[in-house]
Amino acid sequence: MNATHPLLSRLPGGLRAQIPILSAMVGLLLLFGIWVPNFLAPENLIDIAQQNCVYAILAFGMTLVILIGGIDLSVGALVALVGTVTTFTLVQGWAAPLALLSGFLVAASFGLFHGLAIAKGRMPAFIATLASMMVARGLAFGFNSGRPMSLPDEQTAILALGNGRVAGFLPIPVIIMLALYGIMAALLHFTVFGRHLYAIGNSRAAAEFSGVRVQRREIASYLGAAILTAFAGLVHASQLYGAEPASGQGFELNAIAAAVVGGASLKGGRGSMTGTLFGAIIIGILDKGLNQAHVHFSLQYIIKGSVILASVWLDTRRRD
Amino acid sequence: MPTLRRLAPLLPCLLACFVGACSPGKDAAAPSNSSPGSRLFAVSFMTFNNPFFVDLNEGIKAVVEARGDRLVTLDSQNNSLKQRNDLSDILQQNPAAVFLNPVNWEGIRGTLLEAKRKKVPVIVVDTDVSDPDLVLCQVISDNLGAGRLAAEALGQVKPDAKIAILHLSTAKSCIDRVTGFREGMAKFPGMTLLDTQEGKGSIEGGRPVMRDLLGRYPELDAVFPINDPSAIGAYSAIEAAGRTGQVTIVTVDGSREAAVYIRDGKIHSSSAQFPKEIGRVAAGKAYDHLEGKSVEKDIRIPVKLVTRENAAEFLQ
């Protein structure tokens, strides 16, 4: 960590750190470009970004908490809960801004709870978020007897969040993902807050001795992760044209995988938003490429598992 | 080069990809999907964690491969987003037709719209979608008939039965079974429905619910669990309560497991579905459509009652 030259020295160094993952991405694109006809067609490449924006947005939030050595297992269930709350309030006839606000408030209260329980209560993040995962899932099933609900057809703006395109070309969910990436990357790499997160992840005690208000930063991280989850939940509900209380199961694992493939270390202190974005895209390329090459789904799981394993191995070797 | 050395661990994955490319069952470089004998078909299931769908897949595959075409099978793992992504991958490759067993019968709309835009016919199997106009046709078990058959089988032995239903009210197919069952009940004025509870369609779900029902209603003498697994769960609760032989179980599915229970007299009957037949008919309709023939919108595959007399046939 190099905190003395905040702007200029960080950017090139940060980019240099992305070279391995960028090469892996280009390598995969080339591989599938040769293997699968029309794989590199623009429409197909845009589709990769569109298919993975929910996972990528969740992974941005996951990166925030992984950086400080934490974890958030509740995000998949929260995706379902945010979608259910927003859809339910819209069906009840609430105005769209109020319905959106209620979804965000529900997510934020979960985030705040995680932060308080983990930073102040010193509960292990794994257990605290595992417990709230169950609570959030239960709450989601509490609406409409657990059955899916449809978004009202007149909510065209909300339906566009997951399905619309600007100029008939660039999908709106991809724009949302890129905007959130921009904000989170700026926050993490160009602010004192971001540097504090790295410091906490490297050594909580050292950060505390150097005057970082560790507990506040930790609470802010979990809150940030929950708010990003609310964005993901909203896009996901829009993609499904409604809320599905059972949806989002296992999304937390996809988000963790994207962050880890992108170079984040579960021990904290290492990772970046750019890496996480690339990690999500690499998993997306693998998913699409293997599907379009018609590789049997049993083999796909094995290959994806191997890629994650390889990334972790890479991470530990770089550390030595 | 240090960078290349860092990438070395990724080599096994690339290798694995190549292994995938050379794996059997895949004829490489067959991009044309228009001419018979090389066309691409895909089927997406809500889950592969149920022998019913494995059989359904076999039924489709047999027809498609007999014509020399290819079938890609996709497993959604009950994840609507994975199903949407899997299908958009395949739709980019202009398949001849897609078979679909939706995770969420409303949430699939985005995929159906995309298929329609790309002019790819979609054949829905085993369950309904909320927009039948967006699909070529639906091939489903006659769930109403299955429920009716179960009620009639019960009426033959207990025309005055006091009944409980173990429901799975999130699934359209099970809602239809219960509707059919109540239609069948109407023919027997002596029958009474005591209670309807959620049995979750599984052995673990059916057992505790049945145990509670037995405690609450001492007069209970018949139960309609909406599928074989919850019927097996109900039986184990009845056995544990020492009420074996007093409560008649009628159900739907006709799986091998249930056929054993029926042969041994533990379950009275099950209205058998025929997943391979659903697959065979669905694939046949796809080819009819591709040959320009018109296809009925709503196809119901008949069910058949499994009883102690014919249980042996279903044990094959």
Boltz contact constraints between the chains, C-beta under 6 A:
constraints:
  - contact:
      token1: [A, 19]
      token2: [B, 3]
      max_distance: 6.0
  - contact:
      token1: [A, 20]
      token2: [B, 6]
      max_distance: 6.0
  - contact:
      token1: [A, 20]
      token2: [B, 7]
      max_distance: 6.0
  - contact:
      token1: [A, 23]
      token2: [B, 7]
      max_distance: 6.0
  - contact:
      token1: [A, 24]
      token2: [B, 10]
      max_distance: 6.0
  - contact:
      token1: [A, 35]
      token2: [B, 21]
      max_distance: 6.0
  - contact:
      token1: [A, 37]
      token2: [B, 31]
      max_distance: 6.0
  - contact:
      token1: [A, 44]
      token2: [B, 92]
      max_distance: 6.0
  - contact:
      token1: [A, 47]
      token2: [B, 88]
      max_distance: 6.0
  - contact:
      token1: [A, 51]
      token2: [B, 85]
      max_distance: 6.0
  - contact:
      token1: [A, 147]
      token2: [B, 170]
      max_distance: 6.0
  - contact:
      token1: [A, 148]
      token2: [B, 104]
      max_distance: 6.0
  - contact:
      token1: [A, 148]
      token2: [B, 106]
      max_distance: 6.0
  - contact:
      token1: [A, 150]
      token2: [B, 106]
      max_distance: 6.0
  - contact:
      token1: [A, 163]
      token2: [B, 110]
      max_distance: 6.0
  - contact:
      token1: [A, 240]
      token2: [B, 80]
      max_distance: 6.0
  - contact:
      token1: [A, 240]
      token2: [B, 107]
      max_distance: 6.0
  - contact:
      token1: [A, 241]
      token2: [B, 109]
      max_distance: 6.0
  - contact:
      token1: [A, 242]
      token2: [B, 106]
      max_distance: 6.0
  - contact:
      token1: [A, 244]
      token2: [B, 80]
      max_distance: 6.0
  - contact:
      token1: [A, 244]
      token2: [B, 104]
      max_distance: 6.0
  - contact:
      token1: [A, 244]
      token2: [B, 107]
      max_distance: 6.0
  - contact:
      token1: [A, 247]
      token2: [B, 80]
      max_distance: 6.0
  - contact:
      token1: [A, 288]
      token2: [B, 89]
      max_distance: 6.0
  - contact:
      token1: [A, 291]
      token2: [B, 86]
      max_distance: 6.0
  - contact:
      token1: [A, 291]
      token2: [B, 89]
      max_distance: 6.0
  - contact:
      token1: [A, 292]
      token2: [B, 89]
      max_distance: 6.0
  - contact:
      token1: [A, 294]
      token2: [B, 26]
      max_distance: 6.0
  - contact:
      token1: [A, 294]
      token2: [B, 72]
      max_distance: 6.0
  - contact:
      token1: [A, 295]
      token2: [B, 20]
      max_distance: 6.0
  - contact:
      token1: [A, 297]
      token2: [B, 75]
      max_distance: 6.0
  - contact:
      token1: [A, 299]
      token2: [B, 20]
      max_distance: 6.0
  - contact:
      token1: [A, 303]
      token2: [B, 16]
      max_distance: 6.0
  - contact:
      token1: [A, 306]
      token2: [B, 12]
      max_distance: 6.0
  - contact:
      token1: [A, 306]
      token2: [B, 13]
      max_distance: 6.0
  - contact:
      token1: [A, 306]
      token2: [B, 16]
      max_distance: 6.0
  - contact:
      token1: [A, 307]
      token2: [B, 13]
      max_distance: 6.0
  - contact:
      token1: [A, 310]
      token2: [B, 9]
      max_distance: 6.0
  - contact:
      token1: [A, 310]
      token2: [B, 10]
      max_distance: 6.0
  - contact:
      token1: [A, 310]
      token2: [B, 13]
      max_distance: 6.0
  - contact:
      token1: [A, 313]
      token2: [B, 9]
      max_distance: 6.0
  - contact:
      token1: [A, 314]
      token2: [B, 9]
      max_distance: 6.0
